[in-house]
Amino acid sequence: MALQVYRGLARSWRYVVHNGHHLTDPPRNGQQIIGSFLHARCFQMLHFFSLPERGPYILMCSPSRDGDAMAYLQHKLGFRVARGSSGSGGAKGLVTLIKALREQQTLNAALSVDGSRGPRGVAQAGALLLAQKVGGVVVPFASSARHCWVYARSWDRTAIPRPFSEVHVGFGAPIAVPRGIDDVGMEALRLQLEQSMLAVHAELDRLSGFRDSEPLQVPPPRV
């Protein structure tokens, strides 16, 4: 999406914030935020988090050709960008995020929990691992707008609000990740994050009136 087109569209949206205290409380305790969102709703939140009052963020972006365009947009909106994804260059991208967050304590991070390739709505552990390494907290980010263009051919069914939409933005309770946690504990936190993400999105979809013909999470294949 061209920069000027996105800016013009996004500036027409009106944001309604729910549970904003989950976004403001962690920094008061000196903890950096590791924001987690669904890939399909990223366009809805880029403008919201690019506003100066949100503070600086570094984002993870796929090293693919499509990722090049997204990284350009994110950079022009004022974000720092680390290239990597669950499918390609994920470890390198995670190292870049860790280094950046350790060097700048006022910096927060955000990445899609269902990666750049899916499965749709299935949380991966990257955000949790990042929070563990830097002593931050994972905060679920969610958004919803009633009137959207839905790109049904994309794996994530990207939803972009139409001009002058009311966009609901909400946050789940922060999730802390103990340094000594084992694999079983990490899987439990991953499921907690996934369930929180889906629950917050479902509530925002109810409030906004957004309806999709397919669920937020791809059902597991039948055996």
VEXLOVEX-89083 format. One record per residue (C-alpha): residue in one letter; y, z, x negated. Coordinates in Angstrom, 1 decimal, decimal comma. Layout:
   r       py       pz       px
   A        Y        Z        X
...
END
This chain:
   r       py       pz       px
   M      0,0      0,0      0,0
   A      3,4     -1,1     -1,5
   L      5,6      1,8     -2,6
   Q      8,6      0,9     -0,4
   V      6,4      0,3      2,6
   Y      4,7      3,7      2,2
   R      8,0      5,5      1,7
   G      9,6      3,9      4,7
   L      6,6      4,7      6,9
   A      6,2      8,3      5,6
   R      9,8      9,2      6,0
   S      9,5      8,4      9,7
   W      6,8     11,0     10,2
   R      7,5     14,5     11,5
   Y      5,3     17,2     10,0
   V      4,1     20,3     11,9
   V      2,6     22,9      9,6
   H     -0,2     25,4     10,5
   N     -1,3     28,4      8,5
   G      1,3     27,6      5,8
   H      0,9     31,1      4,3
   H     -2,4     30,0      2,8
   L     -0,3     27,6      0,7
   T      2,4     30,1     -0,3
   D      0,4     33,3     -0,9
   P     -1,7     32,4     -4,0
   P      1,3     31,6     -6,2
   R      2,7     35,0     -5,5
   N     -0,4     36,4     -7,1
   G      0,0     34,2    -10,1
   Q     -2,9     31,9     -9,2
   Q     -2,7     28,1     -9,3
   I     -3,8     26,2     -6,2
   I     -6,6     23,7     -6,3
   G     -6,0     21,7     -3,1
   S     -9,0     20,1     -1,5
   F     -8,8     17,3      1,1
   L    -10,8     14,6      2,8
   H    -10,4     11,2      1,2
   A     -9,7      9,6      4,6
   R     -6,5     11,7      5,2
   C     -4,9     11,3      1,7
   F     -2,1      9,0      2,9
   Q     -1,0     11,5      5,5
   M     -0,5     14,2      2,9
   L      1,0     12,4     -0,1
   H      4,5     12,3      1,2
   F      4,3     16,0      2,4
   F      3,3     17,2     -1,1
   S      5,7     14,9     -2,9
   L      8,7     16,8     -1,4
   P     10,5     18,9     -4,0
   E      9,9     22,2     -2,3
   R      6,1     21,8     -2,6
   G      6,3     22,2     -6,4
   P      4,6     20,0     -9,0
   Y      1,1     18,7     -8,5
   I     -1,4     16,8    -10,5
   L     -3,9     14,6     -8,6
   M     -7,3     13,1     -9,4
   C     -7,5      9,3     -8,9
   S    -10,4      6,9     -9,3
   P    -10,4      4,7    -12,4
   S    -11,4      1,7    -10,1
   R     -9,1     -1,3     -9,4
   D     -8,3      0,2     -6,0
   G     -7,5      3,5     -7,9
   D     -5,0      1,6    -10,0
   A     -2,9      0,9     -7,0
   M     -3,2      4,5     -5,7
   A     -2,4      6,0     -9,1
   Y      0,8      3,8     -9,2
   L      1,8      5,0     -5,8
   Q      1,1      8,7     -6,7
   H      3,0      8,4    -10,0
   K      6,0      6,9     -8,3
   L      6,0      9,7     -5,7
   G      6,4     12,2     -8,5
   F      2,8     13,3     -9,1
   R      1,0     13,6    -12,4
   V     -2,2     11,7    -12,2
   A     -5,6     12,2    -13,9
   R     -8,0      9,3    -13,7
   G    -11,6     10,1    -12,8
   S    -14,0     10,5     -9,8
   S    -17,4     11,7     -8,8
   G    -18,8      8,2     -9,5
   S    -17,0      7,3    -12,8
   G    -15,2      9,3    -15,4
   G    -15,4     12,6    -13,4
   A    -16,0     14,8    -16,4
   K    -13,1     13,3    -18,3
   G    -10,8     13,6    -15,3
   L    -11,8     17,3    -14,9
   V    -11,0     18,0    -18,5
   T     -7,6     16,4    -18,1
   L     -6,9     18,6    -15,1
   I     -8,0     21,8    -16,9
   K     -5,8     21,0    -19,9
   A     -2,8     20,2    -17,8
   L     -3,1     23,4    -15,6
   R     -3,6     25,6    -18,6
   E     -0,5     24,1    -20,3
   Q      1,7     24,4    -17,3
   Q      1,2     27,5    -15,2
   T      3,6     26,3    -12,4
   L      1,4     23,2    -11,9
   N     -1,1     22,9     -9,1
   A     -3,8     20,3     -8,5
   A     -5,3     18,5     -5,6
   L     -8,4     16,2     -5,2
   S    -10,6     14,8     -2,4
   V    -13,7     16,9     -1,8
   D    -15,8     14,0     -0,7
   G    -15,0     12,0     -3,9
   S    -14,0      8,3     -4,1
   R    -17,3      7,0     -2,7
   G    -18,6      9,7     -0,3
   P    -20,7     10,6      1,5
   R    -17,9     11,0      4,0
   G    -17,1     14,6      4,7
   V    -19,5     16,1      2,2
   A    -17,8     18,4     -0,2
   Q    -18,6     18,2     -3,9
   A    -18,2     21,0     -6,5
   G    -15,4     19,5     -8,6
   A    -12,6     21,6     -7,0
   L    -14,6     24,8     -7,3
   L    -15,4     24,1    -11,0
   L    -11,8     23,5    -11,7
   A    -10,7     26,7    -10,0
   Q    -13,3     28,6    -12,0
   K    -12,1     27,2    -15,3
   V     -8,4     28,0    -14,7
   G     -8,6     31,1    -12,6
   G     -7,1     29,4     -9,6
   V     -8,1     29,4     -5,9
   V     -9,4     26,5     -3,8
   V     -7,3     25,9     -0,7
   P     -8,5     23,5      1,9
   F     -5,9     20,9      2,9
   A     -6,1     19,0      6,2
   S     -4,0     16,7      8,3
   S     -4,1     14,8     11,6
   A     -2,0     12,5     13,7
   R     -2,7     11,1     17,1
   H     -1,6      7,6     16,6
   C     -3,2      6,1     13,5
   W     -4,4      2,9     12,0
   V     -8,1      3,5     11,2
   Y     -9,6      1,3      8,6
   A    -13,2      1,1      9,9
   R    -14,5     -1,1      7,0
   S    -13,7      1,6      4,4
   W    -16,4      4,1      3,6
   D    -14,1      7,0      4,5
   R    -12,4      5,4      7,6
   T     -9,0      5,9      6,2
   A     -6,5      7,0      8,8
   I     -2,8      6,2      8,4
   P     -0,3      7,5     10,9
   R      1,8      4,9     12,8
   P      5,6      5,0     12,5
   F      7,4      8,1     13,9
   S      4,1     10,0     14,3
   E      3,8     13,7     14,5
   V      1,5     14,7     11,6
   H     -0,2     18,1     11,8
   V     -0,8     19,6      8,4
   G     -3,0     22,8      8,0
   F     -4,6     24,9      5,4
   G     -7,8     27,0      5,2
   A     -8,2     30,4      3,6
   P     -8,2     30,4     -0,2
   I    -11,6     30,5     -1,9
   A    -11,9     32,3     -5,2
   V    -14,6     31,3     -7,7
   P    -16,0     34,1     -9,9
   R    -16,4     33,1    -13,6
   G    -20,0     34,4    -13,8
   I    -21,3     32,7    -10,6
   D    -24,7     31,1    -10,7
   D    -25,9     27,8     -9,2
   V    -27,0     29,5     -5,9
   G    -23,6     31,2     -5,5
   M    -21,8     27,9     -6,4
   E    -23,8     26,1     -3,7
   A    -22,9     28,8     -1,2
   L    -19,2     28,3     -2,0
   R    -19,5     24,6     -1,8
   L    -20,9     24,9      1,7
   Q    -18,2     27,4      2,6
   L    -15,5     24,9      1,4
   E    -17,2     22,0      3,3
   Q    -17,4     24,0      6,5
   S    -13,8     25,2      6,2
   M    -12,5     21,7      5,6
   L    -14,4     20,3      8,6
   A    -13,3     23,2     10,9
   V     -9,6     22,9      9,9
   H     -9,7     19,1     10,5
   A    -11,4     19,5     13,8
   E     -8,8     22,0     15,0
   L     -5,9     19,8     13,9
   D     -7,5     16,8     15,6
   R     -7,7     18,8     18,7
   L     -4,0     19,8     18,5
   S     -2,8     16,3     17,6
   G     -5,1     14,5     20,1
   F     -6,6     12,2     17,4
   R     -9,9     10,8     18,3
   D    -12,3      8,7     16,1
   S    -15,5      7,0     17,2
   E    -17,3      8,5     14,3
   P    -17,6     12,2     13,1
   L    -15,7     13,5     10,1
   Q    -18,9     14,0      8,3
   V    -21,6     11,4      8,0
   P    -24,8     12,8      9,5
   P    -27,8     13,1      7,0
   P    -30,3     10,3      7,3
   R    -33,4     11,0      9,5
   V    -36,6     11,6      7,5
END
